[in-house]
Amino acid sequence: MKKNLFYLRVKQGSNIYRIFFCYDEDKIVVIMNGFTKKSQKTPSKEIERAVKIKKEYFDEKE
């Protein structure tokens, strides 16, 4: 489920935020979740959370 999972990087002052999203049929952008980035590496728990939300979204859509 990591396929078609992207993130948007937003910088506000000294804070950096990452917002996970995916596309639904190349038209709709579905926002998964976001977090404040505090290190160079994206925490695996945040990736897992986005994957879980994405799976729930597409499961409910069917």
Distance bins in CASP14 RR format, pairs under 12 A and 6 or more apart:
PFRMAT RR
TARGET T0000
AUTHOR 0000-0000-0000
RMODE 2
METHOD distances of the structure
MODEL  1
1 20 0 0 0 0 0 1 0 0 0 0 0
1 22 0 0 0 0 1 0 0 0 0 0 0
1 32 0 0 0 0 0 1 0 0 0 0 0
1 47 0 0 0 0 0 1 0 0 0 0 0
1 48 0 0 0 0 1 0 0 0 0 0 0
1 49 0 0 0 0 0 1 0 0 0 0 0
1 50 0 0 0 0 1 0 0 0 0 0 0
1 51 1 0 1 0 0 0 0 0 0 0 0
1 52 0 0 0 0 1 0 0 0 0 0 0
1 53 0 0 0 0 1 0 0 0 0 0 0
1 54 1 0 1 0 0 0 0 0 0 0 0
1 55 1 0 1 0 0 0 0 0 0 0 0
1 56 0 0 0 0 0 1 0 0 0 0 0
1 57 0 0 0 0 0 1 0 0 0 0 0
1 58 0 0 0 0 1 0 0 0 0 0 0
1 59 0 0 0 0 0 1 0 0 0 0 0
2 20 0 0 0 0 0 1 0 0 0 0 0
2 22 0 0 0 0 1 0 0 0 0 0 0
2 32 0 0 0 0 0 1 0 0 0 0 0
2 42 0 0 0 0 0 1 0 0 0 0 0
2 44 0 0 0 0 0 1 0 0 0 0 0
2 47 1 0 0 1 0 0 0 0 0 0 0
2 48 0 0 0 0 1 0 0 0 0 0 0
2 50 0 0 0 0 1 0 0 0 0 0 0
2 51 1 0 0 1 0 0 0 0 0 0 0
2 52 0 0 0 0 0 1 0 0 0 0 0
2 54 0 0 0 0 1 0 0 0 0 0 0
2 55 0 0 0 0 0 1 0 0 0 0 0
3 22 0 0 0 0 1 0 0 0 0 0 0
3 23 0 0 0 0 0 1 0 0 0 0 0
3 51 0 0 0 0 1 0 0 0 0 0 0
3 54 0 0 0 0 1 0 0 0 0 0 0
3 55 0 0 0 0 0 1 0 0 0 0 0
3 58 0 0 0 0 0 1 0 0 0 0 0
4 20 0 0 0 0 0 1 0 0 0 0 0
4 21 0 0 0 0 1 0 0 0 0 0 0
4 22 1 0 1 0 0 0 0 0 0 0 0
4 23 1 0 0 1 0 0 0 0 0 0 0
4 24 0 0 0 0 1 0 0 0 0 0 0
4 25 0 0 0 0 0 1 0 0 0 0 0
4 26 0 0 0 0 1 0 0 0 0 0 0
4 29 0 0 0 0 0 1 0 0 0 0 0
4 30 0 0 0 0 1 0 0 0 0 0 0
4 32 0 0 0 0 0 1 0 0 0 0 0
4 50 0 0 0 0 0 1 0 0 0 0 0
4 51 0 0 0 0 0 1 0 0 0 0 0
4 54 0 0 0 0 1 0 0 0 0 0 0
4 55 0 0 0 0 0 1 0 0 0 0 0
4 57 0 0 0 0 0 1 0 0 0 0 0
4 58 0 0 0 0 1 0 0 0 0 0 0
5 18 0 0 0 0 0 1 0 0 0 0 0
5 19 0 0 0 0 0 1 0 0 0 0 0
5 20 1 0 0 1 0 0 0 0 0 0 0
5 21 1 0 0 1 0 0 0 0 0 0 0
5 22 1 0 1 0 0 0 0 0 0 0 0
5 23 0 0 0 0 1 0 0 0 0 0 0
5 30 0 0 0 0 0 1 0 0 0 0 0
5 31 0 0 0 0 0 1 0 0 0 0 0
5 32 1 0 0 1 0 0 0 0 0 0 0
5 33 0 0 0 0 0 1 0 0 0 0 0
5 42 0 0 0 0 0 1 0 0 0 0 0
5 46 0 0 0 0 0 1 0 0 0 0 0
5 47 1 0 0 1 0 0 0 0 0 0 0
5 48 0 0 0 0 0 1 0 0 0 0 0
5 49 0 0 0 0 0 1 0 0 0 0 0
5 50 1 0 0 1 0 0 0 0 0 0 0
5 51 1 0 0 1 0 0 0 0 0 0 0
5 52 0 0 0 0 0 1 0 0 0 0 0
5 53 0 0 0 0 0 1 0 0 0 0 0
5 54 1 0 0 1 0 0 0 0 0 0 0
5 55 0 0 0 0 0 1 0 0 0 0 0
5 57 0 0 0 0 0 1 0 0 0 0 0
5 58 0 0 0 0 0 1 0 0 0 0 0
6 18 0 0 0 0 0 1 0 0 0 0 0
6 19 0 0 0 0 1 0 0 0 0 0 0
6 20 1 0 0 1 0 0 0 0 0 0 0
6 21 1 0 1 0 0 0 0 0 0 0 0
6 22 1 0 0 1 0 0 0 0 0 0 0
6 23 0 0 0 0 1 0 0 0 0 0 0
6 29 0 0 0 0 1 0 0 0 0 0 0
6 30 0 0 0 0 0 1 0 0 0 0 0
6 31 0 0 0 0 0 1 0 0 0 0 0
6 32 0 0 0 0 1 0 0 0 0 0 0
6 42 0 0 0 0 0 1 0 0 0 0 0
6 47 0 0 0 0 0 1 0 0 0 0 0
6 50 0 0 0 0 1 0 0 0 0 0 0
6 54 0 0 0 0 0 1 0 0 0 0 0
7 16 0 0 0 0 0 1 0 0 0 0 0
7 17 0 0 0 0 1 0 0 0 0 0 0
7 18 1 0 1 0 0 0 0 0 0 0 0
7 19 1 0 0 1 0 0 0 0 0 0 0
7 20 1 0 1 0 0 0 0 0 0 0 0
7 21 1 0 0 1 0 0 0 0 0 0 0
7 22 0 0 0 0 0 1 0 0 0 0 0
7 29 0 0 0 0 0 1 0 0 0 0 0
7 31 0 0 0 0 0 1 0 0 0 0 0
7 32 0 0 0 0 1 0 0 0 0 0 0
7 33 0 0 0 0 1 0 0 0 0 0 0
7 34 0 0 0 0 1 0 0 0 0 0 0
7 35 0 0 0 0 1 0 0 0 0 0 0
7 37 0 0 0 0 1 0 0 0 0 0 0
7 42 1 0 0 1 0 0 0 0 0 0 0
7 46 0 0 0 0 1 0 0 0 0 0 0
7 47 0 0 0 0 1 0 0 0 0 0 0
7 50 0 0 0 0 1 0 0 0 0 0 0
8 16 0 0 0 0 0 1 0 0 0 0 0
8 17 0 0 0 0 1 0 0 0 0 0 0
8 18 1 0 0 1 0 0 0 0 0 0 0
8 19 1 0 1 0 0 0 0 0 0 0 0
8 20 0 0 0 0 1 0 0 0 0 0 0
8 21 1 0 0 1 0 0 0 0 0 0 0
8 22 0 0 0 0 0 1 0 0 0 0 0
8 29 0 0 0 0 1 0 0 0 0 0 0
8 31 0 0 0 0 1 0 0 0 0 0 0
8 32 0 0 0 0 0 1 0 0 0 0 0
8 33 0 0 0 0 0 1 0 0 0 0 0
8 34 0 0 0 0 1 0 0 0 0 0 0
8 35 0 0 0 0 0 1 0 0 0 0 0
8 37 0 0 0 0 0 1 0 0 0 0 0
8 50 0 0 0 0 0 1 0 0 0 0 0
9 15 0 0 0 0 0 1 0 0 0 0 0
9 16 1 0 0 1 0 0 0 0 0 0 0
9 17 1 0 0 1 0 0 0 0 0 0 0
9 18 1 0 1 0 0 0 0 0 0 0 0
9 19 0 0 0 0 1 0 0 0 0 0 0
9 20 0 0 0 0 0 1 0 0 0 0 0
9 21 0 0 0 0 0 1 0 0 0 0 0
9 34 0 0 0 0 0 1 0 0 0 0 0
9 35 0 0 0 0 0 1 0 0 0 0 0
9 36 0 0 0 0 0 1 0 0 0 0 0
9 37 1 0 0 1 0 0 0 0 0 0 0
9 42 0 0 0 0 0 1 0 0 0 0 0
10 16 1 0 0 1 0 0 0 0 0 0 0
10 17 1 0 1 0 0 0 0 0 0 0 0
10 18 1 0 0 1 0 0 0 0 0 0 0
10 19 1 0 0 1 0 0 0 0 0 0 0
10 21 0 0 0 0 0 1 0 0 0 0 0
10 34 0 0 0 0 1 0 0 0 0 0 0
10 35 0 0 0 0 0 1 0 0 0 0 0
10 36 0 0 0 0 0 1 0 0 0 0 0
10 37 0 0 0 0 1 0 0 0 0 0 0
11 17 1 0 0 1 0 0 0 0 0 0 0
11 18 0 0 0 0 0 1 0 0 0 0 0
11 36 0 0 0 0 0 1 0 0 0 0 0
11 37 0 0 0 0 1 0 0 0 0 0 0
12 36 0 0 0 0 1 0 0 0 0 0 0
12 37 0 0 0 0 0 1 0 0 0 0 0
13 36 0 0 0 0 0 1 0 0 0 0 0
14 36 0 0 0 0 0 1 0 0 0 0 0
14 37 0 0 0 0 0 1 0 0 0 0 0
14 38 0 0 0 0 0 1 0 0 0 0 0
15 35 0 0 0 0 0 1 0 0 0 0 0
15 36 1 0 1 0 0 0 0 0 0 0 0
15 37 0 0 0 0 1 0 0 0 0 0 0
15 38 0 0 0 0 1 0 0 0 0 0 0
16 34 0 0 0 0 0 1 0 0 0 0 0
16 35 0 0 0 0 1 0 0 0 0 0 0
16 36 1 0 0 1 0 0 0 0 0 0 0
16 37 1 0 1 0 0 0 0 0 0 0 0
16 38 0 0 0 0 1 0 0 0 0 0 0
16 39 0 0 0 0 0 1 0 0 0 0 0
16 40 0 0 0 0 0 1 0 0 0 0 0
16 42 0 0 0 0 0 1 0 0 0 0 0
17 33 0 0 0 0 0 1 0 0 0 0 0
17 34 1 0 0 1 0 0 0 0 0 0 0
17 35 1 0 0 1 0 0 0 0 0 0 0
17 36 1 0 1 0 0 0 0 0 0 0 0
17 37 1 0 0 1 0 0 0 0 0 0 0
17 38 0 0 0 0 0 1 0 0 0 0 0
17 42 0 0 0 0 0 1 0 0 0 0 0
17 46 0 0 0 0 0 1 0 0 0 0 0
18 31 0 0 0 0 0 1 0 0 0 0 0
18 32 0 0 0 0 0 1 0 0 0 0 0
18 33 0 0 0 0 1 0 0 0 0 0 0
18 34 1 0 0 1 0 0 0 0 0 0 0
18 35 1 0 1 0 0 0 0 0 0 0 0
18 36 0 0 0 0 1 0 0 0 0 0 0
18 37 1 0 1 0 0 0 0 0 0 0 0
18 38 0 0 0 0 0 1 0 0 0 0 0
18 39 0 0 0 0 0 1 0 0 0 0 0
18 40 0 0 0 0 0 1 0 0 0 0 0
18 41 0 0 0 0 0 1 0 0 0 0 0
18 42 1 0 0 1 0 0 0 0 0 0 0
18 43 0 0 0 0 1 0 0 0 0 0 0
18 46 1 0 0 1 0 0 0 0 0 0 0
18 47 0 0 0 0 1 0 0 0 0 0 0
18 49 0 0 0 0 0 1 0 0 0 0 0
18 50 0 0 0 0 1 0 0 0 0 0 0
19 29 0 0 0 0 0 1 0 0 0 0 0
19 30 0 0 0 0 0 1 0 0 0 0 0
19 31 1 0 0 1 0 0 0 0 0 0 0
19 32 1 0 0 1 0 0 0 0 0 0 0
19 33 1 0 0 1 0 0 0 0 0 0 0
19 34 1 0 1 0 0 0 0 0 0 0 0
19 35 0 0 0 0 1 0 0 0 0 0 0
19 36 0 0 0 0 0 1 0 0 0 0 0
19 37 0 0 0 0 0 1 0 0 0 0 0
19 42 0 0 0 0 0 1 0 0 0 0 0
19 46 0 0 0 0 0 1 0 0 0 0 0
19 50 0 0 0 0 1 0 0 0 0 0 0
19 53 0 0 0 0 0 1 0 0 0 0 0
20 29 0 0 0 0 0 1 0 0 0 0 0
20 30 0 0 0 0 1 0 0 0 0 0 0
20 31 1 0 0 1 0 0 0 0 0 0 0
20 32 1 1 0 0 0 0 0 0 0 0 0
20 33 1 0 1 0 0 0 0 0 0 0 0
20 34 1 0 0 1 0 0 0 0 0 0 0
20 35 0 0 0 0 1 0 0 0 0 0 0
20 37 0 0 0 0 0 1 0 0 0 0 0
20 42 0 0 0 0 1 0 0 0 0 0 0
20 43 0 0 0 0 0 1 0 0 0 0 0
20 46 1 0 0 1 0 0 0 0 0 0 0
20 47 1 0 0 1 0 0 0 0 0 0 0
20 48 0 0 0 0 0 1 0 0 0 0 0
20 49 0 0 0 0 1 0 0 0 0 0 0
20 50 1 1 0 0 0 0 0 0 0 0 0
20 51 0 0 0 0 1 0 0 0 0 0 0
20 52 0 0 0 0 0 1 0 0 0 0 0
20 53 1 0 0 1 0 0 0 0 0 0 0
20 54 0 0 0 0 1 0 0 0 0 0 0
20 57 0 0 0 0 0 1 0 0 0 0 0
21 28 0 0 0 0 1 0 0 0 0 0 0
21 29 1 0 1 0 0 0 0 0 0 0 0
21 30 1 0 0 1 0 0 0 0 0 0 0
21 31 1 0 1 0 0 0 0 0 0 0 0
21 32 1 0 1 0 0 0 0 0 0 0 0
21 33 0 0 0 0 1 0 0 0 0 0 0
21 34 0 0 0 0 1 0 0 0 0 0 0
21 50 0 0 0 0 1 0 0 0 0 0 0
21 53 0 0 0 0 0 1 0 0 0 0 0
21 54 0 0 0 0 1 0 0 0 0 0 0
21 57 0 0 0 0 0 1 0 0 0 0 0
22 28 0 0 0 0 1 0 0 0 0 0 0
22 29 1 0 0 1 0 0 0 0 0 0 0
22 30 1 0 1 0 0 0 0 0 0 0 0
22 31 0 0 0 0 1 0 0 0 0 0 0
22 32 1 0 0 1 0 0 0 0 0 0 0
22 33 0 0 0 0 0 1 0 0 0 0 0
22 50 0 0 0 0 1 0 0 0 0 0 0
22 51 0 0 0 0 1 0 0 0 0 0 0
22 53 0 0 0 0 1 0 0 0 0 0 0
22 54 1 0 1 0 0 0 0 0 0 0 0
22 55 0 0 0 0 0 1 0 0 0 0 0
22 57 0 0 0 0 1 0 0 0 0 0 0
22 58 0 0 0 0 1 0 0 0 0 0 0
22 61 0 0 0 0 0 1 0 0 0 0 0
23 29 1 0 0 1 0 0 0 0 0 0 0
23 30 1 0 0 1 0 0 0 0 0 0 0
23 31 0 0 0 0 0 1 0 0 0 0 0
23 32 0 0 0 0 0 1 0 0 0 0 0
23 54 0 0 0 0 0 1 0 0 0 0 0
23 57 0 0 0 0 0 1 0 0 0 0 0
23 58 0 0 0 0 0 1 0 0 0 0 0
24 30 1 0 1 0 0 0 0 0 0 0 0
24 31 0 0 0 0 0 1 0 0 0 0 0
24 32 0 0 0 0 0 1 0 0 0 0 0
24 54 0 0 0 0 1 0 0 0 0 0 0
24 57 1 0 0 1 0 0 0 0 0 0 0
24 58 1 0 0 1 0 0 0 0 0 0 0
24 60 0 0 0 0 0 1 0 0 0 0 0
24 61 1 0 0 1 0 0 0 0 0 0 0
25 58 0 0 0 0 0 1 0 0 0 0 0
25 61 0 0 0 0 1 0 0 0 0 0 0
28 57 0 0 0 0 0 1 0 0 0 0 0
28 58 0 0 0 0 0 1 0 0 0 0 0
28 61 0 0 0 0 0 1 0 0 0 0 0
29 57 0 0 0 0 0 1 0 0 0 0 0
30 50 0 0 0 0 0 1 0 0 0 0 0
30 53 0 0 0 0 1 0 0 0 0 0 0
30 54 1 0 0 1 0 0 0 0 0 0 0
30 55 0 0 0 0 0 1 0 0 0 0 0
30 56 0 0 0 0 0 1 0 0 0 0 0
30 57 1 0 1 0 0 0 0 0 0 0 0
30 58 0 0 0 0 1 0 0 0 0 0 0
30 60 0 0 0 0 0 1 0 0 0 0 0
30 61 0 0 0 0 1 0 0 0 0 0 0
31 50 0 0 0 0 1 0 0 0 0 0 0
31 53 0 0 0 0 1 0 0 0 0 0 0
31 54 0 0 0 0 0 1 0 0 0 0 0
31 57 0 0 0 0 0 1 0 0 0 0 0
32 46 0 0 0 0 1 0 0 0 0 0 0
32 47 0 0 0 0 1 0 0 0 0 0 0
32 48 0 0 0 0 0 1 0 0 0 0 0
32 49 1 0 0 1 0 0 0 0 0 0 0
32 50 1 1 0 0 0 0 0 0 0 0 0
32 51 0 0 0 0 1 0 0 0 0 0 0
32 52 0 0 0 0 1 0 0 0 0 0 0
32 53 1 0 1 0 0 0 0 0 0 0 0
32 54 1 0 1 0 0 0 0 0 0 0 0
32 55 0 0 0 0 0 1 0 0 0 0 0
32 56 0 0 0 0 1 0 0 0 0 0 0
32 57 0 0 0 0 1 0 0 0 0 0 0
32 58 0 0 0 0 0 1 0 0 0 0 0
33 42 0 0 0 0 0 1 0 0 0 0 0
33 43 0 0 0 0 0 1 0 0 0 0 0
33 45 0 0 0 0 0 1 0 0 0 0 0
33 46 1 0 0 1 0 0 0 0 0 0 0
33 47 0 0 0 0 1 0 0 0 0 0 0
33 48 0 0 0 0 0 1 0 0 0 0 0
33 49 1 0 1 0 0 0 0 0 0 0 0
33 50 1 0 1 0 0 0 0 0 0 0 0
33 51 0 0 0 0 0 1 0 0 0 0 0
33 52 0 0 0 0 1 0 0 0 0 0 0
33 53 1 0 0 1 0 0 0 0 0 0 0
33 54 0 0 0 0 1 0 0 0 0 0 0
33 56 0 0 0 0 0 1 0 0 0 0 0
33 57 0 0 0 0 0 1 0 0 0 0 0
34 42 0 0 0 0 0 1 0 0 0 0 0
34 43 0 0 0 0 0 1 0 0 0 0 0
34 46 1 0 0 1 0 0 0 0 0 0 0
34 47 0 0 0 0 0 1 0 0 0 0 0
34 49 0 0 0 0 1 0 0 0 0 0 0
34 50 1 0 0 1 0 0 0 0 0 0 0
34 53 0 0 0 0 0 1 0 0 0 0 0
35 42 0 0 0 0 1 0 0 0 0 0 0
35 43 1 0 0 1 0 0 0 0 0 0 0
35 45 0 0 0 0 1 0 0 0 0 0 0
35 46 1 0 1 0 0 0 0 0 0 0 0
35 47 0 0 0 0 0 1 0 0 0 0 0
35 49 0 0 0 0 1 0 0 0 0 0 0
35 50 0 0 0 0 1 0 0 0 0 0 0
36 42 0 0 0 0 0 1 0 0 0 0 0
36 43 0 0 0 0 0 1 0 0 0 0 0
36 46 0 0 0 0 0 1 0 0 0 0 0
37 43 0 0 0 0 1 0 0 0 0 0 0
37 46 0 0 0 0 1 0 0 0 0 0 0
38 46 0 0 0 0 0 1 0 0 0 0 0
39 46 0 0 0 0 0 1 0 0 0 0 0
41 47 0 0 0 0 0 1 0 0 0 0 0
42 48 0 0 0 0 0 1 0 0 0 0 0
42 49 0 0 0 0 0 1 0 0 0 0 0
42 50 0 0 0 0 1 0 0 0 0 0 0
43 49 0 0 0 0 1 0 0 0 0 0 0
43 50 0 0 0 0 0 1 0 0 0 0 0
44 50 0 0 0 0 0 1 0 0 0 0 0
44 51 0 0 0 0 0 1 0 0 0 0 0
45 51 0 0 0 0 0 1 0 0 0 0 0
45 52 0 0 0 0 0 1 0 0 0 0 0
46 52 0 0 0 0 0 1 0 0 0 0 0
46 53 0 0 0 0 0 1 0 0 0 0 0
47 53 0 0 0 0 0 1 0 0 0 0 0
47 54 0 0 0 0 0 1 0 0 0 0 0
48 54 0 0 0 0 0 1 0 0 0 0 0
48 55 0 0 0 0 0 1 0 0 0 0 0
49 55 0 0 0 0 0 1 0 0 0 0 0
49 56 0 0 0 0 0 1 0 0 0 0 0
50 56 0 0 0 0 0 1 0 0 0 0 0
50 57 0 0 0 0 0 1 0 0 0 0 0
51 57 0 0 0 0 0 1 0 0 0 0 0
51 58 0 0 0 0 0 1 0 0 0 0 0
52 58 0 0 0 0 0 1 0 0 0 0 0
52 59 0 0 0 0 0 1 0 0 0 0 0
53 59 0 0 0 0 0 1 0 0 0 0 0
53 60 0 0 0 0 0 1 0 0 0 0 0
54 60 0 0 0 0 0 1 0 0 0 0 0
54 61 0 0 0 0 0 1 0 0 0 0 0
55 61 0 0 0 0 0 1 0 0 0 0 0
55 62 0 0 0 0 0 1 0 0 0 0 0
56 62 0 0 0 0 0 1 0 0 0 0 0
END
